[in-house]
Amino acid sequence: MATRVKIREITEKIKKEYKPEKIILFGSYAWGKPRQWSDVDLFIVKKSRKRRIYREYELRKKLFGNNFPPMDLLIYTPAELKKRIDIKDFFIGDILSKGKVLYEK
């Protein structure tokens, strides 16, 4: 189980090394109901030309090597996010409306 301090450390590391536009905490930690086995769910907005799966892999390797903490990363470009908002993607809408913004440029 991650602590608030650990989540803050992860956020600072991502902010410093990856330079995103926005980081949003969602899932059980954002909703205030984490359990012992809960992972940290982060939604990240960053300009990139790489495919989304490569962005997630790159961030994990760059920041944590093979020793990354249990977490789910969703990394969208601003254009991808706009497209999801335009089609009224329920999951993304939930993250944006209920998630906790940890960082924003």
HELIX and SHEET records of a PDB file:
HELIX    1   1 ARG A    4  TYR A   18  1                                  15    
HELIX    2   2 SER A   28  TRP A   31  1                                   4    
HELIX    3   3 ARG A   52  PHE A   64  1                                  13    
HELIX    4   4 PRO A   78  ASP A   86  1                                   9    
HELIX    5   5 PHE A   90  LYS A   98  1                                   9    
SHEET    1   A 4 MET A  71  TYR A  76  0                                        
SHEET    2   A 4 VAL A  40  VAL A  45  1                                        
SHEET    3   A 4 LYS A  22  PHE A  26 -1                                        
SHEET    4   A 4 LYS A 100  GLU A 104 -1                                        
END                                                                             
